[in-house]
Amino acid sequence: MDDAERERGPWHRNLIVLWFCTFVAGMAFSEIMPFLSLFVSQLGDFNKQQVTFYSGLAYAADYAIAAISAPLWGIIADKKGRKIMLLRASLGMAIAMGLMGFVTNVWQLVALRALQGVFAGFISNAQALVASQTPRKHSGRALSTLITGAVSGQLFGPVIGGILAQLFSIRNTFFITAGLLILAFVLSLVFVQEHFKPVEHHRQPGESRNPLTAFKNPTLIIMMLCSTMIVQMGNASIAPIISLYVKQLMHNVGPITVVAGIIAALPGISNIIAAPRLGKYGDQHGSGRVLLFGYIFAVVMYFPQGLVSSVVVLGFLRFAIGISDGALFPEIQTMLTKNTPVHLTSTIFSYNQSFQAIGNMVGAFAGGVIAGIFDYNAVFILTAVVLLINLLLILWLVPGIWKNNRQAV
C-alpha cells in the first residue's frame, strides 16, 4: 500500500477508535496493580517475605510470557492481519482477567497472569495497524498520538482501580476490568477497518535466511529494539522505589501516599501533552532529532533526581521525564516504522513489545536490588548513566541518525 492509498484509507478513524481502545486497555492493565499484592496476601497465610515473593512472581509472569509469545503473534499478524490480533488479544485477556476473580490460591493467580501474557499484544498490534495504514508523512504524529491513549489509561488506571476495589471489592474489580477489555473487543470489531493484503516475500535463490537481511539498516533496527528495552528498564526501575523515596524526602511526615501518587502520575501528564507535539515536529524535521533530544533531556533530568532534598523539586523533575518519554518511545517506534518493510510491520512491533516486557522485568528487579545495596538515589543516577551509554552507542553504531531523516535512515 503506497502513501496515496493510505491517504484515502480509514487511517484517521482507526487512529481515533484505537486511541480510545488503547486507553481502555492501558487502564485495564494498570488498575489491578495497586492491590495485586493485597490480593496475594488474601490467598494464604503468608509472612511479609512470602507476600513480596509471590507478588513479584505474579507481576513478572505476565511480562515473562509476553516477551516470548509476542514475536510469534507478530509473525502471524503479518500473514493474517492486525485486526484479528486486536480481537484475539482483547478477548483472550478479558477471559484471563475474569477468571482471576475466581482464584482460590496464589498459584492459580500466577498461572492466569501467565495466560494473560500469552494473549498480550493489544497495544503493540494497534500500533502496528496504525503504522501500516497511516501515510508515512503522518506516521510520527499518529504514533505519538496513539501512545498517549495507553499512557493516559495507565495514568488513570491505578486511581480508578483503587476506587473500584474500595467500592466493590478486589475480586469484583477483576470482573469490571474484564468488562472493559470486552468493550475494547467490541469497538475494534465494529469500528476498526483494515484493508489487509499480505505482502508476498519470495526468497531469491541464494538469499540468506537471516531475517535481518530484509532490513536496509539492520543495525538501526537492533539498536532501536535495545533502546526500547533500556528506556523501559529505566522507567520500571523507578516504579518500585518512588513512594519510598518520597517518604524519605518527607521525613515520614505528612500525606505521603497522596504525594507519592501525584509524583507517580506527573510523567504521564507531561507525556500526554508533549508526545503529539514532538511527533509532529519529528515528521517535519526528522525523527532522529527528536530522539536525540529525548535522550539528552532524560539524562539531564534523571541525574539531579538522585541528588534532590525537596519533594517539590523531585515532582518538577519527574514531570520533565514524561517529556523525554514522549520523545523517546514514539520516535523509536517511528524509526522502526520508517525502516521496516511493510510485510514485517507487525513482526517488528511485536519484537518491540517483547523487548519492552524484558525491560519491565529487569528494571523492576534491578531497581529493588540497587536501592537495597546502595540507596534510592543510586537508582536515578545509574538510570541516567545507562541512558547516556545507550545514546553514545546509537551515535556510534548508527551515524547520521540525528540528521533530517524524515524517511528511512
KEKE-3310 file (N, C-alpha, C; in steps of 0.2 Angstrom, whole numbers, plus 5000, padded with zeros to 4 digits):
npx = (5004:5004:5008:4998:4987:4985:4982:4969:4963:4955:4963:4963:4951:4953:4963:4957:4948:4956:4964:4955:4953:4965:4967:4957:4962:4975:4971:4964:4975:4983:4975:4973:4985:4989:4983:4987:4997:4990:4979:4986:4990:4978:4976:4982:4990:5002:5019:5028:5039:5035:5024:5029:5038:5028:5020:5029:5032:5019:5018:5028:5026:5017:5024:5035:5030:5024:5035:5040:5030:5025:5033:5030:5016:5017:5022:5012:5002:5007:5005:4991:4984:4982:4970:4963:4972:4970:4957:4959:4969:4962:4950:4955:4963:4953:4946:4955:4957:4945:4944:4953:4946:4940:4950:4957:4969:4987:4995:4986:4983:4995:4997:4986:4990:5001:4994:4988:4999:5001:4991:4994:4997:4988:4990:5002:4999:4989:4997:5005:4995:4990:5003:5005:4995:4994:4999:5016:5021:5014:5016:5024:5017:5005:5008:5013:5002:4994:5000:4998:4986:4987:4996:4988:4978:4985:4989:4977:4972:4977:4972:4958:4956:4959:4949:4938:4941:4939:4926:4919:4925:4940:4940:4928:4933:4941:4932:4926:4936:4938:4927:4929:4939:4932:4924:4934:4936:4924:4923:4934:4930:4919:4922:4935:4944:4952:4961:4968:4981:4991:5009:5018:5033:5045:5059:5074:5084:5099:5098:5100:5095:5094:5084:5087:5092:5082:5080:5085:5094:5100:5107:5102:5089:5091:5097:5087:5077:5084:5085:5072:5070:5080:5076:5063:5067:5073:5062:5055:5063:5062:5049:5046:5052:5049:5038:5044:5055:5050:5044:5055:5061:5051:5053:5045:5033:5017:5005:5010:5006:4997:5005:5015:5007:5004:5016:5020:5011:5014:5024:5016:5006:5013:5018:5007:5004:5016:5020:5012:5015:5029:5030:5024:5033:5044:5040:5041:5054:5063:5064:5075:5081:5072:5073:5086:5086:5077:5085:5096:5089:5083:5094:5099:5089:5087:5099:5099:5088:5092:5099:5091:5084:5071:5054:5046:5055:5058:5046:5045:5055:5052:5040:5046:5052:5042:5041:5053:5050:5040:5046:5055:5049:5038:5046:5056:5048:5043:5055:5057:5046:5048:5059:5056:5051:5035:5029:5034:5029:5021:5028:5040:5035:5030:5041:5046:5037:5041:5054:5051:5044:5054:5062:5054:5053:5067:5070:5062:5066:5080:5080:5075:5085:5097:5093:5093:5106:5113:5106:5091:5093:5103:5098:5092:5103:5111:5102:5102:5115:5115:5106:5114:5125:5118:5113:5126:5130:5121:5124:5136:5135:5125:5127:5123:5110:5104:5101:5091:5081:5067:5063:5067:5082)
npy = (4994:5010:5028:5036:5028:5025:5037:5039:5029:5022:5027:5038:5037:5025:5028:5037:5028:5017:5025:5027:5014:5009:5017:5012:4998:5001:5006:4995:4986:4992:4995:4985:4984:4992:4984:4971:4965:4965:4957:4945:4943:4939:4927:4916:4911:4920:4926:4942:4941:4931:4936:4947:4939:4931:4941:4948:4937:4935:4947:4947:4936:4938:4948:4940:4929:4936:4942:4931:4926:4937:4940:4928:4930:4942:4938:4930:4940:4948:4939:4936:4948:4963:4967:4955:4951:4961:4958:4945:4947:4956:4949:4937:4941:4947:4936:4929:4939:4939:4926:4927:4933:4922:4914:4904:4901:4906:4901:4898:4911:4916:4907:4912:4925:4922:4917:4928:4935:4927:4930:4944:4959:4969:4983:4984:4978:4987:4998:4993:4992:5005:5010:5003:5008:5022:5036:5039:5051:5056:5048:5049:5058:5052:5040:5045:5051:5040:5033:5041:5037:5024:5028:5037:5029:5021:5030:5034:5022:5016:5024:5023:5009:5008:5015:5007:4994:4998:5001:4990:4978:4968:4956:4958:4969:4963:4957:4968:4974:4965:4967:4979:4976:4968:4978:4985:4975:4974:4987:4987:4977:4982:4995:4997:4997:4987:4985:4973:4966:4953:4954:4947:4939:4932:4922:4924:4914:4908:4919:4925:4916:4923:4934:4947:4952:4957:4970:4987:4993:4985:4986:4998:4994:4984:4992:5001:4992:4987:5000:5003:4993:4997:5010:5008:5000:5009:5017:5007:5003:5014:5014:5004:5010:5023:5028:5025:5033:5046:5046:5046:5058:5067:5065:5055:5062:5069:5068:5056:5045:5051:5062:5054:5047:5058:5062:5050:5051:5062:5061:5054:5064:5075:5068:5065:5078:5082:5072:5071:5083:5083:5072:5077:5087:5079:5073:5083:5088:5078:5062:5057:5068:5072:5061:5061:5073:5068:5058:5066:5075:5067:5061:5073:5076:5065:5063:5074:5070:5060:5068:5077:5086:5090:5087:5094:5098:5086:5082:5091:5087:5074:5077:5082:5071:5064:5071:5068:5054:5056:5059:5049:5035:5036:5040:5031:5020:5026:5027:5013:5010:5017:5011:4998:4984:4983:4971:4966:4973:4971:4960:4967:4976:4968:4962:4973:4975:4964:4966:4977:4972:4964:4974:4979:4968:4967:4980:4982:4973:4976:4989:4987:4979:4988:4999:4992:4988:5000:5015:5024:5035:5031:5023:5032:5039:5029:5025:5037:5036:5024:5027:5037:5030:5021:5031:5035:5024:5022:5034:5030:5018:5020:5031:5048:5047:5058:5067:5076:5065:5062:5051:5034:5029)
npz = (5000:4995:4999:4994:4993:5006:5011:5007:5014:5029:5039:5048:5056:5061:5070:5079:5085:5090:5098:5109:5112:5116:5127:5135:5136:5142:5154:5160:5161:5171:5182:5191:5197:5209:5220:5219:5227:5239:5236:5234:5247:5253:5248:5256:5271:5273:5277:5277:5269:5260:5254:5247:5238:5231:5226:5217:5209:5203:5196:5187:5179:5169:5160:5157:5150:5140:5133:5127:5119:5111:5099:5091:5089:5082:5070:5064:5063:5053:5042:5043:5046:5056:5063:5067:5077:5086:5091:5095:5106:5115:5118:5123:5134:5142:5146:5154:5164:5169:5175:5185:5195:5202:5208:5220:5226:5227:5216:5206:5203:5198:5187:5179:5177:5169:5158:5154:5149:5138:5129:5127:5119:5113:5113:5106:5093:5089:5087:5077:5067:5065:5061:5049:5040:5040:5031:5028:5030:5040:5050:5062:5070:5071:5078:5090:5095:5097:5107:5118:5122:5128:5138:5145:5149:5158:5167:5173:5177:5190:5200:5197:5199:5212:5218:5213:5219:5232:5233:5227:5230:5229:5221:5213:5205:5196:5188:5183:5176:5166:5159:5153:5144:5136:5130:5123:5114:5107:5101:5093:5084:5078:5073:5068:5053:5042:5028:5023:5015:5013:5011:4999:5001:4992:4994:4986:4975:4984:4993:5009:5024:5036:5045:5047:5035:5028:5031:5027:5035:5047:5059:5064:5067:5077:5087:5090:5095:5107:5113:5116:5126:5136:5139:5144:5155:5163:5167:5173:5184:5193:5197:5208:5219:5221:5229:5242:5241:5241:5254:5261:5258:5263:5276:5283:5287:5285:5271:5264:5255:5246:5241:5235:5225:5217:5212:5205:5195:5188:5177:5167:5164:5158:5147:5139:5135:5128:5119:5106:5100:5099:5091:5079:5076:5073:5062:5053:5054:5056:5064:5070:5076:5086:5094:5098:5106:5116:5123:5128:5136:5145:5152:5158:5166:5174:5182:5192:5200:5209:5218:5225:5238:5241:5239:5231:5221:5216:5211:5200:5192:5189:5182:5170:5165:5159:5147:5141:5139:5130:5119:5117:5116:5106:5095:5093:5089:5078:5070:5068:5061:5049:5044:5041:5031:5024:5025:5037:5047:5059:5064:5069:5077:5087:5092:5097:5108:5115:5119:5127:5137:5143:5148:5157:5167:5170:5174:5186:5194:5195:5200:5214:5219:5217:5225:5237:5240:5239:5239:5237:5229:5221:5211:5202:5197:5192:5181:5173:5169:5162:5151:5145:5140:5131:5122:5117:5111:5101:5093:5089:5082:5073:5064:5059:5062:5068:5059:5047:5045:5038:5031:5028:5037)
capx = (5000:5008:5005:4991:4981:4985:4979:4962:4960:4952:4968:4961:4946:4956:4968:4953:4945:4961:4966:4951:4954:4972:4966:4954:4967:4980:4968:4963:4981:4986:4971:4974:4992:4989:4981:4989:5000:4985:4975:4990:4990:4972:4975:4985:4993:5009:5023:5030:5044:5032:5019:5033:5040:5023:5018:5034:5031:5013:5019:5033:5023:5014:5029:5040:5027:5023:5042:5041:5024:5024:5036:5026:5010:5018:5023:5005:4999:5010:5002:4984:4981:4982:4964:4962:4976:4967:4952:4962:4972:4957:4945:4959:4965:4947:4944:4960:4956:4939:4945:4957:4941:4938:4955:4957:4976:4991:4997:4981:4984:5001:4995:4982:4994:5005:4990:4987:5004:5001:4987:4996:4998:4983:4993:5008:4996:4986:5002:5007:4990:4991:5009:5004:4990:4995:5004:5022:5022:5010:5017:5027:5012:5000:5010:5014:4995:4991:5004:4995:4980:4989:4999:4983:4974:4990:4989:4971:4971:4978:4967:4951:4957:4959:4942:4933:4942:4936:4918:4916:4930:4946:4938:4924:4937:4944:4926:4924:4942:4937:4921:4932:4943:4927:4922:4939:4935:4918:4924:4939:4927:4914:4924:4941:4944:4959:4961:4974:4984:4998:5014:5022:5040:5048:5066:5078:5090:5105:5096:5101:5089:5094:5078:5089:5094:5076:5081:5091:5099:5098:5110:5097:5083:5093:5098:5080:5074:5088:5084:5065:5071:5084:5071:5058:5070:5074:5056:5052:5067:5060:5042:5046:5055:5047:5035:5049:5060:5045:5043:5062:5061:5046:5055:5040:5029:5013:5001:5015:5003:4994:5011:5018:5003:5004:5023:5020:5006:5016:5027:5010:5003:5018:5019:5001:5005:5022:5021:5009:5019:5036:5029:5023:5040:5048:5038:5043:5061:5067:5063:5081:5082:5068:5076:5092:5083:5074:5090:5099:5084:5082:5100:5100:5083:5087:5104:5098:5083:5096:5103:5087:5082:5065:5049:5044:5060:5058:5040:5046:5060:5048:5036:5050:5054:5037:5043:5058:5047:5036:5051:5059:5045:5035:5051:5059:5043:5043:5061:5056:5041:5051:5065:5054:5047:5028:5027:5036:5027:5018:5033:5045:5031:5029:5048:5047:5034:5045:5060:5048:5042:5060:5064:5049:5056:5074:5071:5059:5071:5086:5078:5075:5092:5101:5091:5094:5113:5116:5101:5086:5096:5108:5093:5091:5109:5113:5097:5105:5122:5114:5104:5119:5128:5113:5114:5133:5131:5117:5128:5142:5133:5120:5129:5118:5103:5101:5100:5084:5079:5060:5061:5071:5089)
capy = (5000:5016:5033:5038:5023:5026:5044:5038:5024:5024:5028:5043:5035:5020:5031:5039:5022:5014:5029:5025:5006:5008:5020:5007:4993:5003:5007:4989:4983:4996:4997:4980:4984:4994:4980:4965:4962:4964:4951:4939:4941:4936:4920:4912:4914:4922:4931:4948:4939:4927:4940:4950:4935:4929:4947:4948:4931:4936:4953:4945:4930:4942:4950:4934:4925:4941:4943:4925:4925:4942:4939:4923:4933:4947:4934:4928:4946:4950:4935:4936:4954:4965:4967:4949:4951:4965:4954:4939:4950:4959:4944:4932:4944:4948:4929:4928:4943:4937:4920:4929:4934:4916:4910:4902:4901:4911:4898:4899:4918:4916:4904:4916:4931:4920:4916:4935:4936:4923:4934:4951:4962:4973:4989:4984:4977:4993:5002:4991:4993:5012:5012:5000:5011:5029:5039:5039:5058:5057:5042:5051:5062:5047:5035:5049:5052:5034:5031:5044:5033:5019:5031:5040:5024:5018:5035:5034:5015:5014:5028:5020:5003:5008:5016:5001:4989:5000:5001:4984:4973:4967:4951:4961:4973:4959:4956:4975:4975:4960:4970:4985:4973:4966:4984:4986:4970:4976:4993:4985:4973:4985:5001:4997:4994:4985:4983:4969:4962:4951:4956:4941:4940:4926:4922:4923:4909:4911:4924:4922:4915:4928:4939:4954:4954:4960:4977:4991:4995:4980:4989:5003:4990:4981:4997:5004:4987:4988:5006:5002:4989:5001:5016:5005:4997:5015:5018:5002:5003:5019:5012:5001:5014:5030:5030:5025:5039:5052:5045:5048:5066:5070:5063:5051:5066:5072:5064:5053:5041:5056:5065:5049:5046:5063:5061:5045:5052:5068:5059:5053:5070:5078:5064:5067:5085:5083:5067:5073:5089:5081:5068:5082:5090:5074:5072:5089:5090:5072:5058:5057:5074:5072:5055:5064:5077:5064:5055:5071:5078:5062:5061:5079:5076:5059:5064:5078:5066:5057:5072:5082:5086:5093:5083:5098:5098:5079:5082:5095:5083:5068:5079:5083:5064:5062:5074:5064:5048:5057:5060:5043:5029:5036:5041:5024:5017:5029:5025:5006:5010:5020:5007:4991:4983:4983:4964:4964:4978:4968:4956:4971:4979:4963:4961:4979:4974:4959:4970:4982:4967:4962:4980:4979:4963:4968:4986:4982:4969:4979:4995:4985:4977:4993:5003:4989:4988:5007:5019:5026:5040:5027:5021:5038:5041:5024:5026:5042:5033:5019:5030:5040:5024:5020:5037:5035:5018:5024:5039:5027:5012:5022:5038:5051:5046:5064:5071:5077:5059:5061:5045:5029:5031)
capz = (5000:4994:5003:4991:4995:5014:5012:5005:5018:5035:5045:5053:5060:5065:5075:5084:5088:5093:5104:5115:5114:5120:5133:5139:5138:5147:5161:5162:5163:5176:5188:5196:5200:5216:5225:5217:5232:5244:5234:5235:5254:5255:5246:5260:5277:5271:5280:5273:5263:5256:5250:5242:5233:5227:5222:5212:5204:5199:5192:5182:5175:5163:5156:5155:5144:5134:5130:5122:5114:5107:5092:5087:5087:5077:5063:5062:5061:5046:5037:5043:5048:5063:5067:5070:5083:5091:5093:5099:5112:5119:5121:5127:5141:5146:5149:5159:5169:5173:5179:5191:5201:5205:5210:5227:5229:5223:5210:5201:5201:5194:5181:5175:5174:5163:5152:5151:5145:5131:5124:5127:5112:5110:5111:5100:5087:5087:5084:5070:5062:5063:5057:5042:5036:5040:5027:5031:5032:5046:5055:5069:5074:5073:5083:5096:5097:5099:5113:5123:5124:5133:5144:5149:5153:5163:5172:5177:5180:5197:5204:5196:5202:5219:5220:5212:5224:5239:5232:5225:5232:5224:5216:5208:5201:5190:5183:5179:5171:5160:5155:5149:5139:5131:5127:5118:5108:5103:5097:5087:5079:5074:5070:5065:5047:5039:5021:5024:5009:5014:5006:4997:5000:4990:4995:4980:4976:4987:4998:5016:5029:5041:5044:5047:5029:5025:5033:5024:5041:5052:5065:5067:5070:5083:5092:5092:5100:5113:5116:5120:5132:5141:5141:5149:5161:5167:5170:5178:5190:5197:5200:5215:5225:5221:5235:5247:5240:5243:5261:5264:5257:5268:5283:5286:5290:5280:5267:5260:5250:5242:5237:5231:5220:5212:5209:5201:5189:5184:5170:5162:5162:5153:5141:5135:5132:5124:5114:5099:5098:5097:5085:5073:5075:5070:5055:5049:5054:5057:5070:5074:5080:5092:5098:5101:5111:5121:5127:5131:5141:5150:5156:5161:5171:5179:5187:5199:5204:5214:5222:5227:5245:5241:5236:5226:5215:5213:5206:5194:5188:5187:5176:5165:5162:5154:5141:5137:5137:5124:5113:5115:5114:5099:5090:5092:5085:5071:5067:5066:5055:5043:5042:5041:5026:5026:5027:5043:5052:5065:5067:5072:5083:5092:5095:5101:5114:5119:5122:5132:5143:5146:5151:5163:5172:5173:5178:5192:5199:5196:5205:5220:5221:5218:5231:5243:5241:5240:5242:5232:5224:5216:5205:5197:5194:5187:5176:5169:5166:5157:5146:5142:5137:5126:5117:5114:5106:5095:5089:5086:5078:5068:5062:5055:5064:5071:5053:5045:5041:5038:5028:5031:5038)
cpx = (5004:5004:4999:4986:4980:4981:4971:4959:4957:4957:4966:4956:4949:4960:4963:4950:4950:4964:4962:4952:4960:4971:4962:4958:4972:4977:4966:4969:4983:4982:4971:4981:4992:4987:4983:4992:4995:4981:4979:4990:4984:4971:4979:4988:5001:5012:5025:5034:5040:5027:5023:5036:5034:5020:5022:5033:5025:5014:5023:5030:5020:5019:5034:5037:5026:5029:5043:5036:5023:5027:5032:5019:5011:5019:5017:5002:5001:5007:4994:4981:4982:4976:4962:4966:4973:4961:4954:4965:4966:4952:4949:4961:4958:4945:4949:4959:4950:4940:4949:4952:4939:4944:4955:4964:4981:4994:4992:4981:4990:5000:4991:4985:4999:5000:4988:4993:5004:4996:4988:4997:4993:4986:4998:5004:4992:4991:5004:5001:4990:4997:5008:4999:4990:5000:5010:5024:5019:5011:5019:5021:5006:5002:5011:5007:4993:4994:5001:4989:4982:4992:4993:4979:4979:4990:4983:4969:4971:4973:4960:4951:4956:4952:4937:4934:4939:4929:4915:4920:4935:4943:4933:4927:4940:4938:4925:4930:4941:4932:4924:4936:4938:4924:4927:4938:4929:4919:4929:4935:4922:4917:4930:4941:4951:4958:4968:4976:4991:5003:5018:5029:5043:5056:5069:5083:5096:5104:5097:5095:5089:5089:5081:5091:5088:5076:5087:5096:5097:5101:5105:5091:5085:5094:5091:5077:5077:5086:5077:5066:5075:5079:5066:5061:5072:5068:5054:5057:5065:5053:5042:5048:5053:5043:5039:5053:5056:5045:5050:5063:5057:5047:5049:5035:5024:5009:5006:5012:5000:5000:5014:5014:5003:5011:5023:5016:5009:5020:5021:5007:5007:5018:5013:5001:5010:5022:5018:5013:5026:5035:5028:5029:5044:5046:5040:5050:5066:5066:5069:5083:5078:5071:5082:5091:5081:5079:5094:5095:5083:5088:5100:5094:5084:5093:5102:5092:5086:5099:5098:5086:5075:5060:5046:5048:5059:5052:5041:5050:5056:5043:5040:5052:5048:5038:5048:5055:5043:5040:5054:5054:5042:5040:5055:5054:5042:5049:5060:5051:5044:5056:5063:5050:5040:5026:5030:5034:5025:5024:5038:5041:5031:5036:5049:5043:5038:5050:5057:5047:5049:5063:5060:5052:5062:5074:5068:5063:5077:5085:5078:5082:5097:5100:5093:5102:5116:5110:5096:5089:5100:5104:5093:5097:5112:5108:5100:5111:5120:5111:5109:5123:5124:5114:5121:5133:5127:5121:5134:5140:5128:5122:5124:5111:5100:5099:5093:5081:5071:5058:5066:5079:5093)
cpy = (5006:5022:5036:5034:5024:5032:5043:5033:5027:5025:5033:5041:5029:5022:5033:5033:5019:5018:5027:5018:5005:5011:5015:5001:4995:5004:5000:4985:4986:4996:4991:4980:4987:4989:4973:4961:4961:4958:4945:4938:4938:4929:4915:4915:4915:4927:4937:4946:4935:4931:4944:4946:4933:4935:4948:4943:4933:4942:4951:4940:4933:4944:4945:4931:4930:4942:4937:4925:4930:4942:4934:4926:4938:4943:4932:4934:4948:4945:4935:4942:4956:4966:4961:4948:4955:4961:4948:4942:4952:4954:4939:4935:4946:4941:4928:4932:4941:4931:4922:4931:4928:4912:4909:4901:4905:4908:4898:4907:4919:4913:4908:4922:4928:4919:4923:4937:4933:4927:4941:4953:4967:4980:4989:4982:4983:4998:5000:4992:5000:5013:5009:5004:5019:5031:5041:5046:5060:5052:5044:5054:5056:5042:5039:5050:5046:5032:5035:5041:5028:5023:5034:5035:5021:5024:5035:5027:5014:5018:5025:5013:5003:5010:5010:4996:4991:5000:4994:4977:4971:4962:4954:4966:4969:4958:4963:4976:4971:4963:4976:4982:4970:4972:4986:4981:4972:4982:4991:4981:4977:4991:5001:4993:4993:4982:4979:4965:4959:4952:4949:4942:4933:4926:4920:4918:4912:4916:4921:4921:4920:4933:4946:4957:4958:4968:4981:4992:4991:4983:4994:4999:4987:4986:5000:4999:4987:4994:5006:4998:4993:5007:5013:5002:5003:5017:5013:5001:5008:5017:5009:5005:5021:5033:5030:5031:5045:5052:5048:5056:5070:5068:5059:5055:5069:5066:5060:5049:5046:5059:5060:5047:5051:5063:5056:5046:5058:5066:5058:5059:5074:5074:5065:5073:5085:5078:5069:5079:5087:5076:5072:5085:5085:5073:5077:5090:5084:5068:5058:5062:5074:5066:5058:5069:5073:5061:5061:5074:5073:5061:5067:5079:5071:5060:5068:5074:5063:5061:5077:5081:5088:5089:5087:5098:5091:5079:5086:5091:5077:5071:5080:5076:5062:5065:5070:5057:5050:5058:5053:5037:5030:5037:5035:5020:5019:5027:5017:5006:5012:5016:5000:4990:4981:4976:4962:4969:4975:4964:4961:4974:4974:4962:4967:4978:4969:4962:4975:4978:4965:4968:4981:4975:4965:4974:4986:4978:4973:4985:4993:4983:4983:4998:4999:4989:4995:5011:5021:5030:5036:5025:5026:5039:5035:5024:5031:5039:5028:5022:5034:5035:5022:5025:5036:5029:5019:5029:5035:5022:5014:5030:5041:5051:5053:5069:5072:5071:5058:5054:5040:5032:5026)
cpz = (5000:4998:5000:4993:5003:5015:5011:5010:5025:5041:5050:5058:5064:5071:5081:5088:5093:5099:5110:5117:5118:5127:5138:5141:5143:5154:5164:5165:5170:5183:5193:5200:5208:5222:5224:5223:5238:5242:5235:5243:5257:5252:5250:5266:5276:5276:5275:5267:5258:5251:5245:5237:5228:5223:5216:5206:5199:5194:5186:5177:5168:5158:5153:5149:5138:5130:5125:5117:5109:5100:5088:5085:5081:5070:5060:5060:5054:5041:5037:5044:5055:5067:5070:5077:5088:5095:5098:5106:5117:5122:5125:5134:5145:5149:5155:5165:5173:5177:5185:5197:5204:5208:5218:5230:5224:5217:5204:5198:5196:5187:5176:5173:5169:5157:5149:5147:5138:5126:5124:5120:5109:5108:5105:5093:5085:5084:5077:5065:5060:5059:5050:5038:5036:5035:5031:5033:5038:5052:5062:5073:5076:5078:5090:5099:5100:5106:5119:5126:5129:5139:5148:5153:5159:5169:5176:5180:5187:5202:5203:5199:5209:5222:5219:5217:5231:5239:5231:5227:5227:5219:5211:5203:5195:5185:5179:5174:5165:5156:5151:5143:5133:5127:5121:5112:5104:5098:5091:5082:5075:5070:5067:5059:5045:5033:5020:5017:5011:5009:5005:4997:4998:4990:4988:4981:4979:4992:5005:5020:5035:5040:5044:5040:5025:5026:5029:5029:5047:5059:5068:5070:5077:5089:5094:5097:5107:5117:5119:5126:5138:5143:5146:5155:5166:5171:5175:5184:5195:5201:5207:5220:5225:5227:5241:5247:5243:5251:5264:5264:5261:5275:5287:5289:5284:5276:5262:5254:5244:5237:5232:5224:5215:5209:5204:5194:5185:5177:5165:5160:5157:5147:5137:5132:5127:5118:5107:5096:5095:5091:5078:5071:5071:5063:5050:5049:5055:5064:5074:5078:5087:5097:5102:5107:5117:5126:5131:5137:5146:5155:5160:5167:5176:5184:5193:5203:5210:5219:5226:5235:5246:5237:5230:5220:5212:5208:5200:5189:5185:5181:5170:5161:5158:5148:5137:5135:5130:5118:5112:5113:5107:5094:5088:5088:5078:5067:5064:5061:5049:5040:5041:5035:5028:5028:5033:5049:5059:5068:5071:5078:5089:5096:5099:5108:5118:5122:5128:5138:5147:5150:5158:5169:5175:5177:5185:5197:5200:5201:5212:5223:5222:5224:5237:5245:5242:5243:5236:5227:5219:5210:5200:5194:5190:5181:5171:5165:5160:5150:5142:5138:5131:5120:5113:5109:5100:5090:5086:5081:5072:5067:5057:5057:5066:5065:5052:5041:5042:5034:5031:5032:5033)
residu = (MET:ASP:ASP:ALA:GLU:ARG:GLU:ARG:GLY:PRO:TRP:HIS:ARG:ASN:LEU:ILE:VAL:LEU:TRP:PHE:CYS:THR:PHE:VAL:ALA:GLY:MET:ALA:PHE:SER:GLU:ILE:MET:PRO:PHE:LEU:SER:LEU:PHE:VAL:SER:GLN:LEU:GLY:ASP:PHE:ASN:LYS:GLN:GLN:VAL:THR:PHE:TYR:SER:GLY:LEU:ALA:TYR:ALA:ALA:ASP:TYR:ALA:ILE:ALA:ALA:ILE:SER:ALA:PRO:LEU:TRP:GLY:ILE:ILE:ALA:ASP:LYS:LYS:GLY:ARG:LYS:ILE:MET:LEU:LEU:ARG:ALA:SER:LEU:GLY:MET:ALA:ILE:ALA:MET:GLY:LEU:MET:GLY:PHE:VAL:THR:ASN:VAL:TRP:GLN:LEU:VAL:ALA:LEU:ARG:ALA:LEU:GLN:GLY:VAL:PHE:ALA:GLY:PHE:ILE:SER:ASN:ALA:GLN:ALA:LEU:VAL:ALA:SER:GLN:THR:PRO:ARG:LYS:HIS:SER:GLY:ARG:ALA:LEU:SER:THR:LEU:ILE:THR:GLY:ALA:VAL:SER:GLY:GLN:LEU:PHE:GLY:PRO:VAL:ILE:GLY:GLY:ILE:LEU:ALA:GLN:LEU:PHE:SER:ILE:ARG:ASN:THR:PHE:PHE:ILE:THR:ALA:GLY:LEU:LEU:ILE:LEU:ALA:PHE:VAL:LEU:SER:LEU:VAL:PHE:VAL:GLN:GLU:HIS:PHE:LYS:PRO:VAL:GLU:HIS:HIS:ARG:GLN:PRO:GLY:GLU:SER:ARG:ASN:PRO:LEU:THR:ALA:PHE:LYS:ASN:PRO:THR:LEU:ILE:ILE:MET:MET:LEU:CYS:SER:THR:MET:ILE:VAL:GLN:MET:GLY:ASN:ALA:SER:ILE:ALA:PRO:ILE:ILE:SER:LEU:TYR:VAL:LYS:GLN:LEU:MET:HIS:ASN:VAL:GLY:PRO:ILE:THR:VAL:VAL:ALA:GLY:ILE:ILE:ALA:ALA:LEU:PRO:GLY:ILE:SER:ASN:ILE:ILE:ALA:ALA:PRO:ARG:LEU:GLY:LYS:TYR:GLY:ASP:GLN:HIS:GLY:SER:GLY:ARG:VAL:LEU:LEU:PHE:GLY:TYR:ILE:PHE:ALA:VAL:VAL:MET:TYR:PHE:PRO:GLN:GLY:LEU:VAL:SER:SER:VAL:VAL:VAL:LEU:GLY:PHE:LEU:ARG:PHE:ALA:ILE:GLY:ILE:SER:ASP:GLY:ALA:LEU:PHE:PRO:GLU:ILE:GLN:THR:MET:LEU:THR:LYS:ASN:THR:PRO:VAL:HIS:LEU:THR:SER:THR:ILE:PHE:SER:TYR:ASN:GLN:SER:PHE:GLN:ALA:ILE:GLY:ASN:MET:VAL:GLY:ALA:PHE:ALA:GLY:GLY:VAL:ILE:ALA:GLY:ILE:PHE:ASP:TYR:ASN:ALA:VAL:PHE:ILE:LEU:THR:ALA:VAL:VAL:LEU:LEU:ILE:ASN:LEU:LEU:LEU:ILE:LEU:TRP:LEU:VAL:PRO:GLY:ILE:TRP:LYS:ASN:ASN:ARG:GLN:ALA:VAL)
# end
